[in-house]
Amino acid sequence: MKDPGWPEGYARRVLDEVDSTNAEGLRLAKSLAGPTWIFAHRQVAGRGRRGRAWTDPAGNFAASLVLKPAEPPGQAALRSFVAALALHDALSTLVPGAELSLKWPNDVLLSGGKLAGILLEGSGSGRVMDHLVIGIGVNLAEAPPGAEGAVPPVSLRQGTGAEVAPETLLAHLAHAYAARETVFGARGFGPLREAWLARAARLGEEVIARTMRGETRGLFETVDAEGKLVLKTEGGRVAIAAADVFFERGT
Ligand SMILES: O=C(O)CCCC[C@@H]1SC[C@@H]2NC(=O)N[C@@H]21
């Protein structure tokens, strides 16, 4: 596989061990001069969405990209789609033929199982975000146990037989991210939304979106211009900003 090279304008820090690459990104953010990837060979206290823990068996991938977007939080948060697409790009290049898809808001699935998760964290004062940390975890070697009712975790090794080293994925992901970010900067969310929808899992099918306040069941119609999940329910169309999505069939 050809080395994609490291993208211009992005720095990289490689750590042997860290609690969480996201936590490290938030600690370092103020001191970083520009976009920086923080990669760890071993992450011992990984964080998942909604306060869950993320476990990283040896050989899995853990890295975070620290950005200073100086944008309103809603615009900055669309980078979860930029990152998910970039990860899909990188994995498709490394493992051609792998059955990859994207699950709203930002999981990457392999043959319907959860291969990767993305966690955005940030800080800001006033109307714009000072720092955005995009944390990406990929089950390259091993799938940790999953939560009950959620999409079952899978690993790339178990699902495809492919052996991808975390450092190799970092180079491809950084390259793919830079390309998608350039499009986002120049043309906005529109083209990325189209690309995301073209790779979406369960589009047009019934899904359940669970929030702290309850659940909404409906047909997954689209993702809107703000990145919200749009469900067609019995009571009409509903746009959801944040939720956990469950599939009835197959999970
Ligand atoms: O719950 C999810 O699906 C998101 C998981 C995100 C895990 C990654 S691993 C690298 C980065 N550092 C963390 O502590 N979390 C993210």
The ligand as a Tripos MOL2 file, in Angstrom:
@<TRIPOS>MOLECULE
LIG
   16    17     1     0     0
SMALL
NO_CHARGES

@<TRIPOS>ATOM
      1 O1        -18.8010    6.2660   21.9320 O.co2     1 LIG1
      2 C1        -18.2860    6.3450   20.8100 C.2       1 LIG1
      3 O2        -18.7200    5.6970   19.8550 O.co2     1 LIG1
      4 C2        -17.1200    7.2650   20.5830 C.3       1 LIG1
      5 C3        -15.8350    6.6140   20.9430 C.3       1 LIG1
      6 C4        -14.6200    7.4960   20.7120 C.3       1 LIG1
      7 C5        -13.3540    6.8360   21.1810 C.3       1 LIG1
      8 C6        -12.1390    7.6060   20.7980 C.3       1 LIG1
      9 S1        -10.6390    6.7050   21.0200 S.3       1 LIG1
     10 C7         -9.7150    8.1300   20.7270 C.3       1 LIG1
     11 C8        -10.4240    9.2660   21.4160 C.3       1 LIG1
     12 N1        -10.0060    9.3750   22.8010 N.am      1 LIG1
     13 C9        -11.0110    9.1170   23.6410 C.2       1 LIG1
     14 O3        -10.9260    9.1100   24.8810 O.2       1 LIG1
     15 N2        -12.1280    8.8210   22.9510 N.am      1 LIG1
     16 C10       -11.9100    8.9210   21.5190 C.3       1 LIG1
@<TRIPOS>BOND
     1     1     2 2
     2     2     3 1
     3     2     4 1
     4     4     5 1
     5     5     6 1
     6     6     7 1
     7     7     8 1
     8     8     9 1
     9     8    16 1
    10     9    10 1
    11    10    11 1
    12    11    12 1
    13    11    16 1
    14    12    13 1
    15    13    14 2
    16    13    15 1
    17    15    16 1
@<TRIPOS>SUBSTRUCTURE
     1 LIG1         1 GROUP 0 **** ****
